[in-house]
Amino acid sequence: MVAVAGILVIIAAIIAIDVPPLMRKKLKKELWIFSILLLFGTALSIAQALNIKIPNPLDWITAIYKPLSDMIEKLLK
């Protein structure tokens, strides 16, 4: 739980530093993207701190391209 609290403190500091200039300059699109990416990163960080198994994206890519790779390999032999 201490790790989650630490992550939230760091996230609060990042928001305090980065959001006010975006709001002053009225950069709404950038603020939305920043918020979405920060939320995604925060969720992943908290999940890792709580030892929740996070799937590896490389496994998904391998599962998608493995049949294609096998087919090309058979054609070349």
N, CA, C and O atoms as a GROMACS GRO file, in nm:
protein
  308
    1MET      N    1   0.080  -0.120   0.000
    1MET     CA    2   0.000   0.000   0.000
    1MET      C    3   0.085   0.127   0.000
    1MET      O    4   0.043   0.230  -0.052
    2VAL      N    5   0.203   0.118   0.057
    2VAL     CA    6   0.292   0.234   0.060
    2VAL      C    7   0.334   0.271  -0.082
    2VAL      O    8   0.347   0.389  -0.115
    3ALA      N    9   0.356   0.169  -0.165
    3ALA     CA   10   0.396   0.195  -0.304
    3ALA      C   11   0.285   0.267  -0.379
    3ALA      O   12   0.311   0.358  -0.457
    4VAL      N   13   0.161   0.226  -0.356
    4VAL     CA   14   0.048   0.292  -0.423
    4VAL      C   15   0.036   0.437  -0.377
    4VAL      O   16   0.012   0.526  -0.458
    5ALA      N   17   0.054   0.460  -0.249
    5ALA     CA   18   0.049   0.597  -0.197
    5ALA      C   19   0.161   0.682  -0.257
    5ALA      O   20   0.140   0.798  -0.291
    6GLY      N   21   0.280   0.623  -0.271
    6GLY     CA   22   0.391   0.694  -0.333
    6GLY      C   23   0.363   0.728  -0.477
    6GLY      O   24   0.395   0.838  -0.523
    7ILE      N   25   0.304   0.634  -0.549
    7ILE     CA   26   0.269   0.659  -0.689
    7ILE      C   27   0.169   0.773  -0.699
    7ILE      O   28   0.182   0.861  -0.785
    8LEU      N   29   0.070   0.773  -0.612
    8LEU     CA   30  -0.031   0.879  -0.616
    8LEU      C   31   0.027   1.015  -0.580
    8LEU      O   32  -0.016   1.117  -0.635
    9VAL      N   33   0.124   1.018  -0.490
    9VAL     CA   34   0.190   1.145  -0.455
    9VAL      C   35   0.268   1.198  -0.576
    9VAL      O   36   0.265   1.317  -0.606
   10ILE      N   37   0.338   1.109  -0.643
   10ILE     CA   38   0.415   1.150  -0.761
   10ILE      C   39   0.322   1.197  -0.872
   10ILE      O   40   0.351   1.295  -0.940
   11ILE      N   41   0.210   1.128  -0.891
   11ILE     CA   42   0.112   1.168  -0.992
   11ILE      C   43   0.055   1.305  -0.959
   11ILE      O   44   0.036   1.388  -1.048
   12ALA      N   45   0.028   1.330  -0.832
   12ALA     CA   46  -0.023   1.462  -0.790
   12ALA      C   47   0.080   1.571  -0.820
   12ALA      O   48   0.043   1.681  -0.862
   13ALA      N   49   0.208   1.542  -0.799
   13ALA     CA   50   0.312   1.640  -0.829
   13ALA      C   51   0.321   1.665  -0.979
   13ALA      O   52   0.338   1.780  -1.022
   14ILE      N   53   0.310   1.560  -1.059
   14ILE     CA   54   0.314   1.576  -1.205
   14ILE      C   55   0.197   1.662  -1.252
   14ILE      O   56   0.213   1.749  -1.337
   15ILE      N   57   0.079   1.636  -1.196
   15ILE     CA   58  -0.038   1.716  -1.233
   15ILE      C   59  -0.019   1.861  -1.192
   15ILE      O   60  -0.050   1.952  -1.269
   16ALA      N   61   0.033   1.884  -1.072
   16ALA     CA   62   0.053   2.021  -1.023
   16ALA      C   63   0.152   2.098  -1.109
   16ALA      O   64   0.141   2.220  -1.123
   17ILE      N   65   0.249   2.028  -1.167
   17ILE     CA   66   0.350   2.095  -1.249
   17ILE      C   67   0.303   2.116  -1.392
   17ILE      O   68   0.326   2.222  -1.450
   18ASP      N   69   0.237   2.016  -1.450
   18ASP     CA   70   0.209   2.019  -1.593
   18ASP      C   71   0.072   2.074  -1.633
   18ASP      O   72   0.058   2.128  -1.742
   19VAL      N   73  -0.028   2.061  -1.549
   19VAL     CA   74  -0.162   2.100  -1.588
   19VAL      C   75  -0.184   2.252  -1.590
   19VAL      O   76  -0.245   2.300  -1.686
   20PRO      N   77  -0.140   2.328  -1.492
   20PRO     CA   78  -0.168   2.473  -1.496
   20PRO      C   79  -0.121   2.544  -1.624
   20PRO      O   80  -0.197   2.625  -1.677
   21PRO      N   81   0.000   2.517  -1.676
   21PRO     CA   82   0.036   2.584  -1.802
   21PRO      C   83  -0.055   2.544  -1.919
   21PRO      O   84  -0.084   2.626  -2.005
   22LEU      N   85  -0.098   2.420  -1.921
   22LEU     CA   86  -0.188   2.378  -2.027
   22LEU      C   87  -0.323   2.448  -2.017
   22LEU      O   88  -0.383   2.484  -2.118
   23MET      N   89  -0.370   2.468  -1.895
   23MET     CA   90  -0.497   2.536  -1.876
   23MET      C   91  -0.486   2.685  -1.906
   23MET      O   92  -0.577   2.744  -1.964
   24ARG      N   93  -0.372   2.747  -1.867
   24ARG     CA   94  -0.352   2.890  -1.896
   24ARG      C   95  -0.349   2.916  -2.046
   24ARG      O   96  -0.403   3.016  -2.094
   25LYS      N   97  -0.285   2.827  -2.120
   25LYS     CA   98  -0.274   2.844  -2.266
   25LYS      C   99  -0.397   2.790  -2.339
   25LYS      O  100  -0.405   2.797  -2.462
   26LYS      N  101  -0.494   2.735  -2.264
   26LYS     CA  102  -0.618   2.680  -2.318
   26LYS      C  103  -0.593   2.573  -2.423
   26LYS      O  104  -0.655   2.572  -2.529
   27LEU      N  105  -0.500   2.483  -2.392
   27LEU     CA  106  -0.467   2.372  -2.480
   27LEU      C  107  -0.550   2.250  -2.438
   27LEU      O  108  -0.500   2.161  -2.368
   28LYS      N  109  -0.675   2.248  -2.480
   28LYS     CA  110  -0.766   2.144  -2.434
   28LYS      C  111  -0.732   2.006  -2.492
   28LYS      O  112  -0.739   1.906  -2.421
   29LYS      N  113  -0.694   2.001  -2.618
   29LYS     CA  114  -0.660   1.872  -2.678
   29LYS      C  115  -0.538   1.811  -2.609
   29LYS      O  116  -0.537   1.692  -2.578
   30GLU      N  117  -0.438   1.893  -2.586
   30GLU     CA  118  -0.317   1.845  -2.521
   30GLU      C  119  -0.346   1.801  -2.378
   30GLU      O  120  -0.288   1.704  -2.329
   31LEU      N  121  -0.435   1.872  -2.311
   31LEU     CA  122  -0.473   1.836  -2.174
   31LEU      C  123  -0.545   1.702  -2.172
   31LEU      O  124  -0.523   1.622  -2.082
   32TRP      N  125  -0.632   1.677  -2.270
   32TRP     CA  126  -0.701   1.548  -2.278
   32TRP      C  127  -0.603   1.434  -2.302
   32TRP      O  128  -0.609   1.331  -2.235
   33ILE      N  129  -0.512   1.454  -2.397
   33ILE     CA  130  -0.414   1.349  -2.425
   33ILE      C  131  -0.325   1.325  -2.304
   33ILE      O  132  -0.298   1.211  -2.268
   34PHE      N  133  -0.280   1.432  -2.240
   34PHE     CA  134  -0.199   1.420  -2.120
   34PHE      C  135  -0.273   1.342  -2.012
   34PHE      O  136  -0.216   1.255  -1.948
   35SER      N  137  -0.400   1.374  -1.993
   35SER     CA  138  -0.480   1.307  -1.890
   35SER      C  139  -0.498   1.159  -1.920
   35SER      O  140  -0.486   1.075  -1.830
   36ILE      N  141  -0.525   1.127  -2.044
   36ILE     CA  142  -0.546   0.986  -2.082
   36ILE      C  143  -0.417   0.907  -2.063
   36ILE      O  144  -0.419   0.798  -2.005
   37LEU      N  145  -0.305   0.961  -2.111
   37LEU     CA  146  -0.178   0.890  -2.096
   37LEU      C  147  -0.136   0.878  -1.950
   37LEU      O  148  -0.085   0.774  -1.908
   38LEU      N  149  -0.159   0.984  -1.872
   38LEU     CA  150  -0.126   0.979  -1.730
   38LEU      C  151  -0.213   0.877  -1.657
   38LEU      O  152  -0.163   0.804  -1.571
   39LEU      N  153  -0.340   0.871  -1.690
   39LEU     CA  154  -0.430   0.773  -1.630
   39LEU      C  155  -0.386   0.631  -1.664
   39LEU      O  156  -0.385   0.543  -1.578
   40PHE      N  157  -0.351   0.608  -1.791
   40PHE     CA  158  -0.306   0.476  -1.835
   40PHE      C  159  -0.178   0.436  -1.762
   40PHE      O  160  -0.166   0.324  -1.713
   41GLY      N  161  -0.082   0.528  -1.756
   41GLY     CA  162   0.043   0.501  -1.687
   41GLY      C  163   0.023   0.478  -1.537
   41GLY      O  164   0.089   0.392  -1.478
   42THR      N  165  -0.066   0.554  -1.478
   42THR     CA  166  -0.095   0.538  -1.336
   42THR      C  167  -0.156   0.401  -1.308
   42THR      O  168  -0.119   0.333  -1.212
   43ALA      N  169  -0.250   0.361  -1.392
   43ALA     CA  170  -0.314   0.230  -1.374
   43ALA      C  171  -0.212   0.117  -1.387
   43ALA      O  172  -0.214   0.023  -1.307
   44LEU      N  173  -0.125   0.126  -1.486
   44LEU     CA  174  -0.022   0.024  -1.502
   44LEU      C  175   0.075   0.022  -1.384
   44LEU      O  176   0.115  -0.085  -1.338
   45SER      N  177   0.112   0.138  -1.336
   45SER     CA  178   0.205   0.146  -1.223
   45SER      C  179   0.143   0.088  -1.096
   45SER      O  180   0.209   0.015  -1.022
   46ILE      N  181   0.019   0.121  -1.071
   46ILE     CA  182  -0.048   0.067  -0.952
   46ILE      C  183  -0.066  -0.083  -0.964
   46ILE      O  184  -0.048  -0.156  -0.866
   47ALA      N  185  -0.101  -0.131  -1.084
   47ALA     CA  186  -0.116  -0.276  -1.104
   47ALA      C  187   0.016  -0.348  -1.079
   47ALA      O  188   0.019  -0.454  -1.018
   48GLN      N  189   0.124  -0.290  -1.126
   48GLN     CA  190   0.255  -0.352  -1.104
   48GLN      C  191   0.293  -0.347  -0.956
   48GLN      O  192   0.350  -0.442  -0.904
   49ALA      N  193   0.262  -0.238  -0.888
   49ALA     CA  194   0.293  -0.228  -0.745
   49ALA      C  195   0.213  -0.329  -0.663
   49ALA      O  196   0.259  -0.374  -0.558
   50LEU      N  197   0.094  -0.365  -0.711
   50LEU     CA  198   0.010  -0.462  -0.640
   50LEU      C  199   0.036  -0.605  -0.687
   50LEU      O  200  -0.038  -0.696  -0.650
   51ASN      N  201   0.139  -0.624  -0.768
   51ASN     CA  202   0.179  -0.756  -0.820
   51ASN      C  203   0.069  -0.823  -0.901
   51ASN      O  204   0.052  -0.945  -0.894
   52ILE      N  205  -0.005  -0.744  -0.976
   52ILE     CA  206  -0.106  -0.798  -1.067
   52ILE      C  207  -0.036  -0.831  -1.198
   52ILE      O  208   0.042  -0.752  -1.249
   53LYS      N  209  -0.064  -0.949  -1.251
   53LYS     CA  210   0.000  -0.993  -1.374
   53LYS      C  211  -0.049  -0.906  -1.490
   53LYS      O  212  -0.169  -0.900  -1.518
   54ILE      N  213   0.045  -0.841  -1.556
   54ILE     CA  214   0.014  -0.756  -1.670
   54ILE      C  215   0.058  -0.830  -1.796
   54ILE      O  216   0.175  -0.868  -1.807
   55PRO      N  217  -0.034  -0.850  -1.891
   55PRO     CA  218   0.005  -0.923  -2.012
   55PRO      C  219   0.108  -0.846  -2.093
   55PRO      O  220   0.107  -0.724  -2.100
   56ASN      N  221   0.197  -0.922  -2.155
   56ASN     CA  222   0.303  -0.865  -2.236
   56ASN      C  223   0.250  -0.842  -2.378
   56ASN      O  224   0.200  -0.936  -2.440
   57PRO      N  225   0.258  -0.720  -2.432
   57PRO     CA  226   0.209  -0.695  -2.567
   57PRO      C  227   0.283  -0.777  -2.673
   57PRO      O  228   0.225  -0.806  -2.778
   58LEU      N  229   0.406  -0.813  -2.648
   58LEU     CA  230   0.481  -0.893  -2.744
   58LEU      C  231   0.418  -1.031  -2.761
   58LEU      O  232   0.424  -1.088  -2.871
   59ASP      N  233   0.357  -1.086  -2.657
   59ASP     CA  234   0.288  -1.214  -2.668
   59ASP      C  235   0.170  -1.203  -2.764
   59ASP      O  236   0.144  -1.296  -2.841
   60TRP      N  237   0.099  -1.091  -2.761
   60TRP     CA  238  -0.014  -1.071  -2.851
   60TRP      C  239   0.034  -1.060  -2.996
   60TRP      O  240  -0.026  -1.118  -3.086
   61ILE      N  241   0.142  -0.986  -3.017
   61ILE     CA  242   0.196  -0.970  -3.152
   61ILE      C  243   0.244  -1.105  -3.205
   61ILE      O  244   0.222  -1.136  -3.322
   62THR      N  245   0.308  -1.183  -3.120
   62THR     CA  246   0.355  -1.316  -3.161
   62THR      C  247   0.237  -1.405  -3.199
   62THR      O  248   0.243  -1.477  -3.298
   63ALA      N  249   0.130  -1.400  -3.122
   63ALA     CA  250   0.013  -1.482  -3.150
   63ALA      C  251  -0.051  -1.444  -3.284
   63ALA      O  252  -0.103  -1.530  -3.355
   64ILE      N  253  -0.046  -1.317  -3.317
   64ILE     CA  254  -0.106  -1.271  -3.443
   64ILE      C  255  -0.020  -1.311  -3.562
   64ILE      O  256  -0.072  -1.359  -3.663
   65TYR      N  257   0.111  -1.293  -3.551
   65TYR     CA  258   0.199  -1.315  -3.666
   65TYR      C  259   0.255  -1.456  -3.677
   65TYR      O  260   0.315  -1.490  -3.779
   66LYS      N  261   0.238  -1.539  -3.577
   66LYS     CA  262   0.293  -1.676  -3.581
   66LYS      C  263   0.236  -1.758  -3.696
   66LYS      O  264   0.314  -1.822  -3.767
   67PRO      N  265   0.104  -1.760  -3.719
   67PRO     CA  266   0.054  -1.837  -3.834
   67PRO      C  267   0.108  -1.788  -3.968
   67PRO      O  268   0.138  -1.869  -4.056
   68LEU      N  269   0.121  -1.658  -3.984
   68LEU     CA  270   0.177  -1.601  -4.107
   68LEU      C  271   0.322  -1.642  -4.124
   68LEU      O  272   0.365  -1.676  -4.234
   69SER      N  273   0.396  -1.638  -4.016
   69SER     CA  274   0.536  -1.677  -4.019
   69SER      C  275   0.551  -1.824  -4.056
   69SER      O  276   0.638  -1.860  -4.135
   70ASP      N  277   0.466  -1.909  -3.998
   70ASP     CA  278   0.471  -2.052  -4.030
   70ASP      C  279   0.439  -2.077  -4.177
   70ASP      O  280   0.501  -2.162  -4.241
   71MET      N  281   0.342  -2.005  -4.230
   71MET     CA  282   0.304  -2.022  -4.369
   71MET      C  283   0.418  -1.981  -4.463
   71MET      O  284   0.447  -2.052  -4.560
   72ILE      N  285   0.481  -1.871  -4.436
   72ILE     CA  286   0.593  -1.824  -4.519
   72ILE      C  287   0.710  -1.920  -4.508
   72ILE      O  288   0.777  -1.948  -4.607
   73GLU      N  289   0.735  -1.971  -4.389
   73GLU     CA  290   0.843  -2.067  -4.370
   73GLU      C  291   0.818  -2.195  -4.452
   73GLU      O  292   0.912  -2.249  -4.512
   74LYS      N  293   0.695  -2.243  -4.456
   74LYS     CA  294   0.663  -2.363  -4.536
   74LYS      C  295   0.680  -2.335  -4.685
   74LYS      O  296   0.725  -2.422  -4.760
   75LEU      N  297   0.644  -2.213  -4.728
   75LEU     CA  298   0.659  -2.180  -4.869
   75LEU      C  299   0.804  -2.173  -4.912
   75LEU      O  300   0.836  -2.206  -5.026
   76LEU      N  301   0.891  -2.131  -4.825
   76LEU     CA  302   1.032  -2.114  -4.859
   76LEU      C  303   1.113  -2.244  -4.850
   76LEU      O  304   1.225  -2.248  -4.900
   77LYS      N  305   1.060  -2.346  -4.790
   77LYS     CA  306   1.134  -2.473  -4.779
   77LYS      C  307   1.112  -2.561  -4.897
   77LYS      O  308   1.167  -2.671  -4.902
   0.00000   0.00000   0.00000
